[in-house]
Each structure stands twice: as C-alpha cells, then as structure tokens.
Amino acid sequence: MTSAFGEPGNGPLAGVRVIDLTINVLGPVATQQLGDMGASVIKVEPPEGDPMRDNGPGRNPHMSVLYLNLNRNKRSIRLDLKDPAQREALLRLLGDADVLVHSMRANAAGRLGLDYPSLHARFPRLIYASAPGYSPDGPNRDRPAYDDVIQGESGVAGLVQASSGVPAYFPTVLADKLCGVYLASAIGMALYSRDRTGRGQDVQIPMFETMVSFNLLEHLWTSAFGAEGRPGYARALSKHRRPYATQDGYICLMAVNDAQWKRLFAALERPELATDARFATLMARTANIDALYEIVAHQITLRSTAHWHTRLDEADIPNAPMNTLADLPANPYLNDTGFFERYEHHSEGTLVRTAVPQRFSETPPAVRFGAPRLGEHNDEVLRALGYDNEAIRKMTGSAPATTNGANG
C-alpha cells in the first residue's frame, strides 16, 4: 500500500510526516515551515475548511491570497472529526505520523479524545504540538486568544504607546507569526530529542507567556534588579528612534559601539560630538539617547537620501533607504537574488510567492507545490489508508475521483 503522506521532500525534515489540524495563521505558519523544510504535511480541515480560505481576495472560491501564502507544501483532506468514523480515519493517519499539530483548545481536544494523554498512550513516538493562548498550568488555560488580544496583553501595544504616545497594535499579525516560528522550532527540537530517546512528547507554545518573554528580553531592563527597578529599554523607546527624514525621503541607520559612533559623527559633519561627555561612551549615550537621536535626525534633514546612503556606506555604518511595502516587489536586490518567484499554481494560475529564506548547504528547503484546494487529496489519502470507494463516498459525501489533479 502506498503511503498516505505521498513523496517526501529533500530538505532537512525529509521523511518527517506531519498531521496539521491547525487553522487561521499561527499553526499554518508553523506547519508551512515544516513543509518547506521537506516534511510531508497533510492538512486535515473541517467540512467548511480553514477560515483563512475566505479571508481576502482570490481568483476562485475558498482560495484567498492569504490562505495561499500560509499553506504551500501541504495536501488537504476534509474530515468532520465529530463523526466517529471520520475521526477513526484521522487515527489511522496518526499511526504513520511523526507530528500532530493542532489549534484546538484543550477542553475541545479532550472531548474528541484527541488530548495528549489519550494519543500518547496509543502513539508513544508522536510529537503532539500546539500553541494555546495561555499556559496549561494556569487558570486561563481554556481562554480563547487571538493576535490582537495577545499583542495588547503582552505589552506590545503598550510599547507603541510608550514611544509614540498612542497605544496601537504592531501592524502585522506579530504574535501569531512569531509564535508560529517558535512552534516550528520547538517541533524540530522535539524530533531531535525523540531520535535520542525514542519517545514523543507534548510541545506547547503558550502565546501570552511567549510574547511576554520575547518583549522582556531587553525591556525587563532594571526590573531585573528587583522592586527598585523599572522595565523599559530607553534606546528602543526613544521617540526619535525612527527612520530619519532626509531632504527627499527617509533613511534607516544604526551605530552601536564607540568606533561606529565616532565614524558616524564624522560622516554627519559633527566630529566634535565624539568627545562630548554625553555621547562618548555607551553608558552615556544610553542615558542621553533622546538628545543624541535628535541631533542625528537634524543632521540627516540637511542632505538627500542618496547622499547619506553613499556617505554612510563609506563610513561602514549599517544603513538603508526606507522601503514601503509597495516598494518591495521592485526592490533591485530582492529581484537580483530571486526572492520573488513566479509560478503556476494548479488551480489559481500564475502567482507570485516569496522564496524560502533559510539556507542549508546539504539539505536545501524548497517549495514543492502550492496550497491545496479544500479536500483535494481526500481520495488519494483515504485509499492509501485502506478505504474503498464506497467508504470514501460515505465519508466525503461525493463519488471518489478516478484521477487526482497535479499539485504544482
């Protein structure tokens, strides 16, 4: 019998088999990374599909551009896990799986018999992974959580308020995407551990605690010394820490050590600042960061973006002209490196995607195929699990297809 998971990729996770029960953004970010790295991923969707299928514009129903960007390198089957017969099909899949990733709350998973203790008893080598809103050890373990809520609760919106005066969410789904990256990384670590111990384990990335930890890496600041301290890294919170306005645009730059600041002061035609007691050392600059950034901002307004880009390059100061999102598709560097890829999707036609940015010299990741249509691989996967045509018809509500479309 052929494997339900299809042909493996060639990346560092080639041969790893993943069951993806996630929807929306966080979980699909994690499982897409696993797929990019060579894992064989089967996305098990509810009858109505992942809600992201309808979030945004698309050429065909249930194939929004946001869904396409979150679900490449996956195959899709549609199962109603509230139906015992269809839940049994999932359990058959788990018999050959290495990883299960889900986005259910713990009590919902328990009601379906898909909680970690139940599955670990039956599949002791299975890596069971999720990213709940809150730690399973606390009273919020079953509370729902979405990106905006976690951004606000974890301090992200407060950081924006501290630097700009107005609380606001970071203008991207920061918590979902970052926690998705953490989740994919943790799954890789759990797989490494299993190679040594032979046992699977429960992997959880609680969103709230993860984002608080992420935010406080630098912003814990003097609170690390106890009650007398206060959180908040002064340089990051300066109201002057922003792209600098030039005569005709904006430029981004950053100096860190004493030697870089000395070169920057010279490039700004203010060499005397290198011996100013307020700015001569890292500790002094941190204490006077607003005054320092205000001086830099004023000097930058005196020349064009191109002038400063050349001048700062000559001084070996990290810098770049500011891009808007609309600038990026035409960015010469990104186009020279082939970062934007035109490809033919098997149902959506010619599309553009971003390349996988990670690099592995021996096991390069790759985009093997585009995001699947809802339930596109039901027949193929269920046949590989031993279901006949009649069983497939009863389970999916339609006659099995005689052929499966190419997944390009």
C-alpha positions as CSV (number, residue, x, y, z in Angstrom):
1,M,0.0,0.0,0.0
2,T,1.4,3.5,-0.9
3,S,1.9,5.9,1.9
4,A,-0.9,8.4,2.7
5,F,1.8,11.0,3.1
6,G,3.0,11.0,-0.5
7,E,6.5,11.6,-1.6
8,P,8.8,13.2,1.0
9,G,10.8,16.4,0.2
10,N,14.5,16.8,0.1
11,G,15.0,19.3,2.9
12,P,16.4,18.8,6.5
13,L,13.0,17.3,7.6
14,A,12.6,14.9,4.6
15,G,10.8,11.8,5.8
16,V,9.0,13.5,8.7
17,R,5.2,13.1,8.5
18,V,3.0,15.8,9.9
19,I,-0.7,15.9,10.5
20,D,-1.9,19.5,10.5
21,L,-5.1,20.2,12.4
22,T,-4.5,24.0,12.5
23,I,-6.4,26.9,11.1
24,N,-6.0,30.7,10.8
25,V,-2.4,32.0,11.0
26,L,-0.3,30.7,13.9
27,G,-0.5,27.0,13.2
28,P,-0.3,27.2,9.4
29,V,2.8,29.3,9.7
30,A,4.4,26.6,11.7
31,T,3.3,23.7,9.5
32,Q,4.2,25.6,6.3
33,Q,7.8,25.9,7.7
34,L,7.9,22.2,8.4
35,G,6.7,21.6,4.8
36,D,9.2,24.0,3.4
37,M,11.9,22.0,5.2
38,G,10.9,18.8,3.5
39,A,8.3,17.3,5.8
40,S,5.2,15.7,4.3
41,V,2.2,17.6,5.7
42,I,-1.4,16.6,5.5
43,K,-3.8,19.4,6.4
44,V,-6.9,18.0,7.9
45,E,-9.7,20.6,7.5
46,P,-13.2,20.7,8.9
47,P,-16.0,20.4,6.4
48,E,-16.2,24.2,6.0
49,G,-12.4,24.5,5.6
50,D,-9.8,26.7,7.2
51,P,-11.5,30.2,7.7
52,M,-8.4,31.8,6.0
53,R,-9.6,30.3,2.7
54,D,-12.1,33.2,2.6
55,N,-10.1,36.0,4.2
56,G,-9.2,38.3,1.3
57,P,-9.3,38.4,-2.4
58,G,-8.9,35.2,-4.6
59,R,-9.5,34.1,-8.1
60,N,-11.6,31.1,-7.1
61,P,-13.8,30.4,-4.0
62,H,-12.0,29.3,-0.9
63,M,-8.6,30.1,-2.3
64,S,-7.8,33.6,-0.9
65,V,-4.4,35.1,-1.3
66,L,-3.8,34.9,2.5
67,Y,-4.6,31.2,2.5
68,L,-2.3,30.6,-0.4
69,N,0.6,32.3,1.4
70,L,0.1,30.2,4.6
71,N,-0.4,26.7,3.2
72,R,2.0,25.8,0.5
73,N,3.8,22.4,0.7
74,K,0.7,20.7,2.2
75,R,-2.0,18.4,1.0
76,S,-5.6,18.8,2.1
77,I,-8.3,16.3,3.3
78,R,-11.6,17.2,4.7
79,L,-12.9,15.3,7.8
80,D,-15.6,16.0,10.3
81,L,-13.9,15.0,13.5
82,K,-17.2,15.0,15.4
83,D,-18.1,11.9,13.4
84,P,-16.6,8.8,14.9
85,A,-16.0,7.1,11.5
86,Q,-14.1,10.1,10.2
87,R,-12.2,10.5,13.5
88,E,-11.1,6.9,13.0
89,A,-9.6,7.9,9.7
90,L,-7.5,10.5,11.5
91,L,-6.4,7.9,14.0
92,R,-5.3,5.7,11.1
93,L,-3.3,8.6,9.7
94,L,-1.6,9.1,13.1
95,G,-0.4,5.5,13.0
96,D,2.2,6.6,10.4
97,A,2.7,10.2,11.6
98,D,5.6,11.7,13.4
99,V,4.0,15.0,14.4
100,L,0.4,16.2,15.2
101,V,-0.1,20.0,15.3
102,H,-3.5,21.4,16.3
103,S,-5.1,24.7,17.2
104,M,-7.9,23.4,19.4
105,R,-8.4,24.5,23.0
106,A,-7.5,21.7,25.5
107,N,-11.1,21.0,26.5
108,A,-12.2,20.7,22.9
109,A,-9.4,18.3,22.1
110,G,-10.3,16.3,25.2
111,R,-14.0,15.9,24.1
112,L,-12.8,14.4,20.8
113,G,-10.4,12.0,22.5
114,L,-7.5,13.9,20.8
115,D,-5.9,15.1,24.0
116,Y,-2.2,14.3,24.6
117,P,-2.6,11.6,27.3
118,S,-5.0,9.6,25.1
119,L,-2.9,9.9,21.9
120,H,0.4,9.3,23.7
121,A,-0.8,6.1,25.2
122,R,-1.6,4.9,21.6
123,F,1.2,6.5,19.7
124,P,4.1,6.9,22.1
125,R,6.5,8.3,19.5
126,L,4.2,11.0,18.4
127,I,5.2,14.7,18.8
128,Y,2.0,16.4,19.9
129,A,2.2,20.2,19.4
130,S,0.0,23.2,19.9
131,A,0.2,26.9,20.7
132,P,-2.6,27.7,23.2
133,G,-3.3,31.3,24.3
134,Y,-2.0,30.6,27.9
135,S,0.0,28.1,29.9
136,P,-1.8,24.8,30.7
137,D,-0.8,25.3,34.3
138,G,-2.8,28.5,34.9
139,P,-6.4,29.5,35.3
140,N,-6.6,30.9,31.7
141,R,-5.7,27.6,30.1
142,D,-9.0,27.3,28.2
143,R,-9.5,31.0,27.4
144,P,-9.6,31.9,23.7
145,A,-6.8,34.1,22.3
146,Y,-6.1,35.9,19.1
147,D,-3.2,38.1,17.9
148,D,-4.7,41.5,18.8
149,V,-5.6,40.3,22.3
150,I,-2.1,38.9,22.9
151,Q,-0.4,42.0,21.5
152,G,-2.3,44.1,23.9
153,E,-2.0,41.8,26.9
154,S,1.7,41.0,26.5
155,G,2.8,44.7,26.3
156,V,3.3,45.2,22.5
157,A,0.6,47.9,22.3
158,G,1.9,49.5,25.4
159,L,5.4,49.6,23.9
160,V,4.0,51.5,20.9
161,Q,2.2,53.9,23.4
162,A,5.5,54.4,25.3
163,S,7.3,55.5,22.2
164,S,4.5,57.3,20.3
165,G,2.0,58.4,22.9
166,V,-0.8,56.3,21.4
167,P,-1.4,52.6,22.1
168,A,-1.6,50.6,18.9
169,Y,-1.1,47.1,17.7
170,F,2.0,46.3,15.6
171,P,0.7,46.5,12.0
172,T,1.2,42.8,11.3
173,V,-0.1,39.7,13.0
174,L,3.1,39.7,15.1
175,A,2.0,37.3,17.9
176,D,0.6,34.7,15.6
177,K,3.6,34.7,13.2
178,L,6.2,34.8,15.9
179,C,4.6,32.1,18.0
180,G,4.3,30.0,14.8
181,V,8.0,30.3,14.3
182,Y,8.6,29.3,17.9
183,L,6.3,26.3,17.4
184,A,8.1,25.1,14.3
185,S,11.4,25.4,16.1
186,A,10.2,23.5,19.2
187,I,8.8,20.7,17.0
188,G,12.3,20.3,15.4
189,M,13.8,20.1,18.9
190,A,11.3,17.5,20.0
191,L,12.1,15.4,16.9
192,Y,15.8,15.6,17.8
193,S,15.0,14.5,21.3
194,R,13.0,11.6,20.0
195,D,15.9,10.4,17.9
196,R,17.8,10.0,21.2
197,T,15.1,8.8,23.5
198,G,12.6,7.0,21.2
199,R,9.7,8.8,22.8
200,G,7.4,11.6,21.7
201,Q,6.2,14.4,23.9
202,D,3.7,17.2,24.4
203,V,5.1,20.5,23.0
204,Q,3.2,23.7,23.9
205,I,4.0,27.3,23.0
206,P,1.6,29.4,25.1
207,M,1.1,32.7,23.2
208,F,0.9,35.1,26.2
209,E,3.9,33.8,28.0
210,T,5.9,33.5,24.8
211,M,5.2,37.1,23.8
212,V,5.9,38.4,27.3
213,S,9.2,36.6,27.3
214,F,10.0,38.0,23.9
215,N,9.2,41.6,24.8
216,L,11.1,41.5,28.1
217,L,14.4,40.2,26.6
218,E,15.6,43.8,26.5
219,H,12.7,45.6,28.2
220,L,13.0,43.9,31.6
221,W,15.8,46.4,32.0
222,T,16.4,47.4,35.6
223,S,13.4,45.3,36.8
224,A,15.9,42.5,36.7
225,F,17.4,44.0,39.9
226,G,14.2,43.8,41.9
227,A,11.5,46.0,43.2
228,E,13.6,49.2,42.8
229,G,13.9,48.8,39.0
230,R,11.6,49.7,36.1
231,P,11.1,47.9,32.8
232,G,11.8,49.7,29.5
233,Y,14.9,49.8,27.3
234,A,15.5,53.5,26.8
235,R,17.0,53.4,23.4
236,A,14.2,51.3,21.9
237,L,11.6,53.6,23.5
238,S,13.0,56.9,22.3
239,K,10.5,59.0,20.4
240,H,13.4,59.8,18.0
241,R,14.1,56.1,17.2
242,R,12.5,56.0,13.7
243,P,13.6,56.3,10.1
244,Y,15.3,59.7,9.7
245,A,13.7,62.2,7.3
246,T,16.2,63.3,4.6
247,Q,15.6,66.1,2.0
248,D,13.7,63.8,-0.2
249,G,12.8,60.6,1.7
250,Y,13.9,58.5,4.7
251,I,16.9,56.6,5.7
252,C,17.5,54.0,8.4
253,L,20.8,53.7,10.2
254,M,22.2,52.4,13.4
255,A,25.5,52.7,15.2
256,V,26.3,50.7,18.3
257,N,29.9,50.8,19.6
258,D,32.2,53.7,20.2
259,A,34.1,53.3,16.9
260,Q,30.9,53.3,14.9
261,W,29.6,56.4,16.6
262,K,32.9,58.2,16.0
263,R,32.7,57.4,12.3
264,L,29.0,58.4,12.2
265,F,29.7,61.8,13.9
266,A,32.4,62.4,11.3
267,A,30.0,61.4,8.4
268,L,27.4,63.8,9.8
269,E,29.9,66.6,9.9
270,R,29.7,66.8,13.7
271,P,33.1,65.2,14.7
272,E,33.2,67.2,17.9
273,L,30.4,65.0,19.3
274,A,32.8,62.1,19.7
275,T,34.4,63.9,22.7
276,D,31.1,65.2,24.1
277,A,30.8,63.7,27.6
278,R,27.1,63.0,26.9
279,F,27.9,60.7,23.9
280,A,31.5,59.4,24.3
281,T,30.6,56.0,25.9
282,L,27.8,53.5,25.5
283,M,26.5,54.2,29.1
284,A,26.5,57.9,28.5
285,R,24.7,57.6,25.1
286,T,22.1,55.4,26.7
287,A,21.4,58.0,29.4
288,N,21.2,60.8,26.8
289,I,19.6,58.8,23.9
290,D,16.8,61.3,23.1
291,A,19.3,64.2,22.8
292,L,21.6,62.1,20.6
293,Y,18.9,60.9,18.3
294,E,17.5,64.4,17.9
295,I,20.9,65.7,16.8
296,V,21.3,62.8,14.3
297,A,17.7,63.5,13.0
298,H,18.5,67.2,12.4
299,Q,21.7,66.5,10.5
300,I,20.1,63.9,8.3
301,T,17.5,66.5,7.1
302,L,20.2,68.6,5.5
303,R,21.0,66.2,2.6
304,S,19.3,63.7,0.2
305,T,18.8,60.0,0.9
306,A,21.3,59.1,-1.9
307,H,23.9,61.4,-0.3
308,W,23.6,59.8,3.1
309,H,23.4,56.3,1.7
310,T,26.8,56.9,0.0
311,R,28.3,58.7,2.9
312,L,27.3,56.1,5.4
313,D,28.5,53.3,3.3
314,E,31.9,54.9,3.0
315,A,31.9,55.2,6.8
316,D,30.9,51.5,7.2
317,I,27.8,52.4,9.1
318,P,24.8,50.0,8.7
319,N,22.1,51.9,6.7
320,A,19.5,51.6,4.1
321,P,16.8,53.8,2.5
322,M,13.4,53.1,3.9
323,N,11.1,50.9,1.8
324,T,7.3,50.8,1.9
325,L,5.5,47.5,1.3
326,A,4.7,48.8,-2.2
327,D,8.5,49.3,-2.9
328,L,9.5,45.7,-2.1
329,P,8.3,43.9,-5.3
330,A,10.5,46.2,-7.4
331,N,13.5,46.2,-5.0
332,P,16.6,45.5,-7.1
333,Y,18.4,43.4,-4.5
334,L,15.4,41.2,-3.9
335,N,14.9,40.7,-7.7
336,D,18.6,40.1,-8.2
337,T,18.6,37.3,-5.6
338,G,15.4,35.7,-7.0
339,F,13.4,36.3,-3.8
340,F,10.1,36.8,-5.7
341,E,9.2,33.7,-7.6
342,R,6.5,33.5,-10.3
343,Y,4.9,30.1,-10.5
344,E,2.0,28.2,-12.0
345,H,-0.5,27.1,-9.3
346,H,-2.5,24.1,-10.4
347,S,-5.9,25.8,-9.9
348,E,-5.1,29.5,-9.4
349,G,-2.9,30.2,-12.4
350,T,0.2,32.4,-12.4
351,L,1.1,33.7,-9.0
352,V,3.9,35.3,-7.1
353,R,5.4,34.0,-3.9
354,T,8.4,34.7,-1.7
355,A,11.3,32.3,-1.7
356,V,12.1,30.2,1.4
357,P,14.8,32.4,3.1
358,Q,16.6,29.8,5.1
359,R,19.7,28.2,3.6
360,F,21.0,24.7,4.2
361,S,24.1,23.7,2.3
362,E,23.4,19.9,2.2
363,T,19.6,19.7,2.6
364,P,18.1,22.8,0.9
365,P,14.5,23.5,1.6
366,A,12.1,24.1,-1.3
367,V,8.6,25.0,-2.3
368,R,7.4,21.7,-3.9
369,F,3.8,22.6,-4.6
370,G,1.2,25.3,-3.9
371,A,-1.6,25.4,-1.4
372,P,-4.2,22.7,-1.9
373,R,-7.9,23.1,-2.7
374,L,-10.3,22.1,0.1
375,G,-10.3,18.3,0.4
376,E,-8.2,18.0,-2.8
377,H,-6.4,14.9,-1.6
378,N,-9.3,13.1,0.2
379,D,-9.5,10.2,-2.3
380,E,-5.8,9.7,-2.5
381,V,-5.1,9.8,1.2
382,L,-8.1,7.7,2.2
383,R,-7.4,5.0,-0.4
384,A,-3.8,4.7,1.0
385,L,-5.4,4.2,4.4
386,G,-7.3,1.2,3.1
387,Y,-10.8,2.7,2.5
388,D,-12.7,1.5,-0.6
389,N,-14.8,3.7,-2.9
390,E,-18.0,3.2,-1.0
391,A,-16.4,4.1,2.3
392,I,-14.9,7.2,0.8
393,R,-18.2,8.2,-0.7
394,K,-19.9,7.8,2.7
395,M,-17.2,9.8,4.4
396,T,-16.9,12.7,2.0
397,G,-20.4,12.8,0.5
398,S,-19.2,12.5,-3.1
399,A,-18.0,9.9,-5.5
400,P,-14.3,9.3,-5.4
401,A,-12.4,10.8,-8.3
402,T,-10.7,8.5,-10.7
403,T,-7.7,10.8,-11.0
404,N,-6.1,13.5,-8.9
405,G,-5.1,16.8,-10.2
406,A,-1.4,17.8,-10.4
407,N,-0.3,19.8,-7.4
408,G,2.0,22.4,-8.8
